[in-house]
């Protein structure tokens, strides 16, 4: 009887990636990026966790309320990523390569409101580095001071 009961219990739910976030199109030189936008604390905390795949020109843009030193880790993140720490005007302050499932902290070198995560190596392959400028709606409006 116990076996029948145990077999009828649902398997423990696997954590699911968040795939239903709003999206925006960003520009990086001649390249377009389709970015999911993580703007709430919960969306930012989950980020790209549990994603097993991501299209080549897709990423996630994290938007914070005010500029601050932003630090990221890769807990429960399965894809190797590069984080671009981005100033309000779209200028990339610094880039950090991050390894899957790592608790190492990767931080901006200056206060920023934006962090864009892309596949690791995407920025290098496109010739985009610190000092390059991203374009798109998030960088066209400034927060109220």
ChimeraX attribute file (.defattr): number of C-alpha atoms within 10 A of each C-alpha:
attribute: neighborCount
match mode: 1-to-1
recipient: residues
	/A:1	5
	/A:2	7
	/A:3	7
	/A:4	8
	/A:5	8
	/A:6	10
	/A:7	9
	/A:8	9
	/A:9	8
	/A:10	7
	/A:11	8
	/A:12	6
	/A:13	6
	/A:14	7
	/A:15	10
	/A:16	10
	/A:17	14
	/A:18	15
	/A:19	10
	/A:20	8
	/A:21	13
	/A:22	10
	/A:23	15
	/A:24	15
	/A:25	15
	/A:26	21
	/A:27	15
	/A:28	17
	/A:29	13
	/A:30	6
	/A:31	11
	/A:32	15
	/A:33	19
	/A:34	17
	/A:35	21
	/A:36	23
	/A:37	22
	/A:38	24
	/A:39	18
	/A:40	12
	/A:41	12
	/A:42	9
	/A:43	15
	/A:44	16
	/A:45	13
	/A:46	16
	/A:47	25
	/A:48	27
	/A:49	19
	/A:50	17
	/A:51	16
	/A:52	10
	/A:53	10
	/A:54	12
	/A:55	9
	/A:56	11
	/A:57	13
	/A:58	18
	/A:59	23
	/A:60	22
	/A:61	27
	/A:62	23
	/A:63	21
	/A:64	17
	/A:65	12
	/A:66	14
	/A:67	16
	/A:68	14
	/A:69	13
	/A:70	18
	/A:71	14
	/A:72	17
	/A:73	17
	/A:74	21
	/A:75	16
	/A:76	17
	/A:77	21
	/A:78	17
	/A:79	21
	/A:80	17
	/A:81	22
	/A:82	23
	/A:83	27
	/A:84	25
	/A:85	30
	/A:86	30
	/A:87	22
	/A:88	18
	/A:89	16
	/A:90	24
	/A:91	19
	/A:92	24
	/A:93	20
	/A:94	19
	/A:95	23
	/A:96	17
	/A:97	15
	/A:98	23
	/A:99	18
	/A:100	15
	/A:101	15
	/A:102	14
	/A:103	13
	/A:104	13
	/A:105	12
	/A:106	18
	/A:107	18
	/A:108	23
	/A:109	14
	/A:110	14
	/A:111	17
	/A:112	23
	/A:113	19
	/A:114	27
	/A:115	26
	/A:116	22
	/A:117	26
	/A:118	26
	/A:119	20
	/A:120	17
	/A:121	13
	/A:122	15
	/A:123	17
	/A:124	11
	/A:125	8
	/A:126	12
	/A:127	11
	/A:128	18
	/A:129	15
	/A:130	14
	/A:131	13
	/A:132	15
	/A:133	18
	/A:134	22
	/A:135	17
	/A:136	16
	/A:137	11
	/A:138	19
	/A:139	18
	/A:140	10
	/A:141	10
	/A:142	9
	/A:143	11
	/A:144	6
	/A:145	4
